[in-house]
């Protein structure tokens, strides 16, 4: 089974009175979300199920991914992915993932980084070092597991297949 951990794209801090939950994506974030959508499609990283925080910036990130997915994915908007973003997302993945062969979580840091590091057991040393250095906005960790159901998920049992940041990807030539 494959887990795609995508941190929301860069949000707009232009309105200081706006609640954190209500911050939209800025222009850089919109571009990064489209870039990641293209990467996901081009590399066949297409989730069958998506767990997404209900914050505006995560929902806007999701909206920019969906047009690139040729298949329909079950989408679950979970407010707890926002309110519990200080720890990790293991409990949500175990409870909500079911038997989805490819599960995407769109959420926040530090929970995104903590989840990726907690689950990774094996990986290329450079990829883990990169992940530990910084989990930037629109960063994506792809972790593979040998399990039949997400309820079986355990720390340290995943293989970090790759860690991709928007700046690692070429800009659209158009």
Buried (B, 14 or more C-beta within 10 A) or exposed (E): BBBBBBBBBBBBEEEEEBEEBEBBBBEBBBBBBBBBBBBBBEEEBBBBBBBBBBBBBBBBBBBBBEEBBEEEBEBBBBEBBBEBBEEBBBEBBBEBBEEBEBBBBBBBBBBBBBBBBBBBBEBEEEBBEBBEEEBBBBBBBBBBBEBEEBEEBEEEBBBBBBBBBBEEBEEEEE
